[in-house]
Each structure stands twice: as C-alpha cells, then as structure tokens.
Amino acid sequence: GDENAKKAALMAADNLCGRFMEKGQFIQAWGKLGDENNYRLIIDCLMNLPLLFWAGKETNDKKYTETALKHLHTAADVVVRKDGSTHHTFFFDPKTGMPERGMTCQGYSDDSIWARGQAWGIYGFALAYGFTGEQKMYDKFMTVTEVFLKHLPKDDVPAWDMIFTDTETQKDSSSAPIAVCGILEMQKNHKLPRQMSEK
C-alpha cells in the first residue's frame, strides 16, 4: 500500500507504454524508438505485461490494459513457431508494421531453442492466461511447455540452448525455475494434464 511505490510503478508502466509501436502493435524491446535496426519485440517482454494489467486495474485507465493486450496478441502470433519452439526476438517492417523475421541474440542460432526464451514463453503465457482467461493463451502455454519438457536432458537441467540434449553441454539453470514458476502459475487457474504437473 505504499504510495511512493505505486507512483514509481505507474511511472514504469507509462515508460513501457511509451515504447509501444502502433505499426506492428508491439512494445519495442531495445534501442531508439522506431530505429529500423531494432524494430522488434523480444519474448522476455511477456514478463513485463503484468505491470500494465496492474496499472490498468489500479487507475481504471484502459490504455494500460489495451497496450498489454495488443502486445500480447502480437507476440503470441509471431514468437511461437509451428513446432512450438520460440523465437527470442522478432522483427517488423518499420514502414508497414508487417512481421518480417525471427532471430536470436542469445540462442545458438535463429532456428534453435534458446532455453530461457522458451521458459519466458511458459511463464509469460501462464501469466497472460491468468489476466485474460483466453483459451489462446492456454493453448500457447501448453504448446511451449510441451516442447520445453520434451527437450530436457536426463538430469532435467536444460542446456543453454535446447537443441543440445546431452548432459555435458553448458547448462542454463535459470531457465528451469522460470519454467516451473510458469507451470505453477497456470495450475492456479487451470487444471493441467497429470504428466505435466508431475514432471
């Protein structure tokens, strides 16, 4: 209930809304706004959206919720590949806003599965479902979670990129608890298949 904390949080929400690009309908991740070399979103930004949902509820100002929903739907449409793996970052045409290409900055390659990005998808879509109740967000959560679990090595500690499945590859131990938090978050709002909750 601290008013100074509330003020700071709303300032952060305003800053985040200020990075929203109308052409493309997404929150630009990095760099100068509108810069054609950085006209993109990143999967990590799914974790920022609860701030906007909170701000919308706290202030009754629809701009926060609408910005969150627009970015959420754009990200859901472009960051999840057909096979359920995820892009780390996705570029748009700065002139038209049309989706262009997925890439990575931290994964092994543009078509590989950066473990932490996949985990951000699990947690991000779980949180999104909690705020929206949309079936689409549940379906995206299930898709990215199943891929994550399928690509775990025998010791269940993800490699830094999930194209590597042996236990000797350099690990990203942070991605496992992120994914677990996402699964636990979804369990608050929706019953999960037994094999997923037990895993």
C-alpha positions in Angstrom: 0.0 0.0 0.0 3.0 2.3 -0.2 2.0 5.4 -2.3 5.6 6.1 -3.4 5.9 2.5 -4.7 2.6 3.0 -6.5 3.9 6.2 -8.1 7.1 4.6 -9.2 5.3 1.6 -10.6 2.9 3.8 -12.6 5.9 5.7 -14.0 7.4 2.4 -15.1 4.1 1.5 -16.7 4.0 4.8 -18.5 7.5 4.3 -19.7 6.6 0.8 -21.0 3.5 2.2 -22.8 5.7 4.8 -24.4 7.7 2.1 -26.2 4.6 0.8 -27.9 4.8 0.9 -31.7 1.5 1.4 -33.5 2.9 -0.1 -36.7 3.2 -3.7 -35.8 1.3 -3.4 -32.5 4.1 -4.3 -30.1 6.4 -2.9 -27.4 9.8 -2.3 -28.8 12.4 -4.0 -26.8 15.7 -2.2 -27.4 17.2 0.9 -28.8 15.9 4.2 -30.0 12.2 4.1 -30.7 11.4 3.4 -34.3 15.0 2.5 -35.2 14.7 0.2 -38.2 17.7 -1.9 -36.8 15.8 -2.5 -33.6 12.2 -2.5 -34.7 11.4 -5.7 -32.8 9.9 -7.4 -29.8 11.5 -10.0 -27.5 9.9 -12.9 -25.9 11.2 -11.7 -22.5 8.7 -8.8 -22.6 5.8 -11.1 -21.8 7.1 -10.8 -18.3 6.6 -7.1 -18.3 2.9 -7.2 -19.2 1.6 -7.9 -15.6 2.8 -4.4 -14.8 0.4 -3.0 -17.4 -2.5 -5.2 -16.4 -2.0 -4.0 -12.8 -1.8 -0.3 -13.8 -5.0 -0.6 -15.8 -6.8 -2.1 -12.8 -5.3 0.4 -10.4 -6.1 3.5 -12.4 -9.1 2.4 -14.4 -7.2 3.8 -17.4 -7.8 1.5 -20.4 -4.6 2.5 -22.2 -2.5 0.2 -20.0 -4.7 -2.9 -20.5 -5.1 -2.2 -24.2 -1.4 -1.8 -24.7 -0.7 -5.1 -22.8 -3.3 -6.9 -24.9 -2.1 -5.6 -28.2 1.5 -6.6 -27.5 0.4 -10.0 -26.1 -1.6 -10.9 -29.2 1.2 -9.8 -31.5 3.8 -11.7 -29.6 1.6 -14.8 -29.4 1.2 -14.7 -33.2 4.9 -14.4 -34.0 7.2 -15.7 -31.3 5.8 -19.3 -31.2 6.9 -21.3 -34.2 4.6 -24.0 -35.8 6.5 -26.7 -33.9 6.0 -25.0 -30.5 9.6 -23.7 -30.1 10.1 -20.0 -29.8 11.9 -17.1 -31.3 13.9 -15.0 -29.0 13.3 -11.8 -30.9 11.1 -10.9 -33.9 11.5 -8.0 -36.4 8.8 -6.0 -38.1 8.9 -3.7 -41.1 9.0 -0.2 -39.6 7.2 1.3 -42.5 4.2 -1.1 -42.7 4.4 -2.9 -39.3 4.2 -6.3 -41.1 6.0 -9.2 -39.4 9.4 -10.0 -41.0 11.6 -12.5 -39.4 12.5 -14.2 -36.1 16.1 -14.1 -34.8 18.1 -14.7 -31.7 20.6 -12.7 -29.8 21.3 -15.3 -27.0 20.4 -18.7 -28.5 22.6 -20.9 -30.7 21.0 -20.0 -34.0 17.9 -18.2 -35.3 16.1 -21.5 -35.7 17.2 -23.1 -32.4 15.5 -23.1 -29.0 17.1 -20.7 -26.5 16.2 -22.3 -23.2 15.5 -19.2 -21.2 13.4 -17.7 -24.0 11.3 -20.9 -24.1 10.9 -20.6 -20.4 9.8 -16.9 -20.7 7.1 -18.2 -23.0 5.9 -20.7 -20.4 5.7 -18.2 -17.6 4.6 -15.3 -19.8 1.6 -17.2 -21.3 0.7 -18.6 -17.9 0.5 -15.0 -16.5 -1.3 -13.8 -19.6 -4.0 -16.6 -19.2 -4.4 -15.5 -15.5 -5.2 -12.0 -16.6 -7.2 -12.7 -19.7 -8.7 -16.1 -19.4 -8.2 -16.5 -23.1 -8.1 -20.0 -24.5 -5.5 -18.9 -27.0 -3.1 -18.1 -24.1 -3.7 -21.5 -22.5 -3.0 -23.2 -25.8 0.2 -21.3 -26.3 1.3 -22.2 -22.8 0.6 -25.9 -23.5 2.5 -25.8 -26.8 5.7 -24.1 -25.5 5.7 -26.1 -22.2 5.4 -29.5 -24.0 8.4 -28.5 -26.2 10.4 -27.5 -23.2 9.7 -30.7 -21.3 10.4 -32.8 -24.4 13.8 -31.3 -24.8 15.1 -31.7 -21.3 18.1 -34.0 -20.9 18.2 -36.9 -18.5 19.2 -34.7 -15.5 16.3 -32.3 -16.2 18.6 -29.3 -16.2 18.2 -27.5 -19.6 21.1 -26.9 -21.8 21.6 -23.2 -22.6 20.0 -24.0 -26.0 17.6 -26.9 -26.2 18.9 -28.2 -29.4 21.6 -29.8 -27.2 20.2 -32.7 -25.3 23.3 -34.3 -23.8 24.0 -33.8 -20.1 27.5 -32.4 -20.7 26.5 -29.3 -22.6 26.8 -26.0 -20.7 23.6 -25.5 -18.6 21.2 -22.7 -18.1 20.0 -23.5 -14.6 17.9 -20.3 -14.5 15.5 -21.5 -17.2 14.3 -24.5 -15.2 12.9 -22.5 -12.3 11.4 -19.9 -14.7 9.5 -22.8 -16.4 8.5 -24.3 -13.1 7.1 -21.0 -11.9 5.1 -20.8 -15.1 3.6 -24.3 -14.6 2.7 -23.5 -11.0 1.2 -20.2 -12.1 -1.0 -22.0 -14.7 -2.1 -24.6 -12.1 -3.6 -21.8 -10.1 -6.1 -21.1 -12.9 -6.4 -24.2 -15.0 -6.1 -28.0 -14.3 -3.0 -29.3 -16.2 -2.5 -32.8 -17.6 -1.2 -35.1 -14.9 2.0 -35.9 -16.6 2.9 -32.2 -16.9 2.2 -31.4 -13.3 4.1 -34.4 -12.1 7.1 -33.6 -14.3 
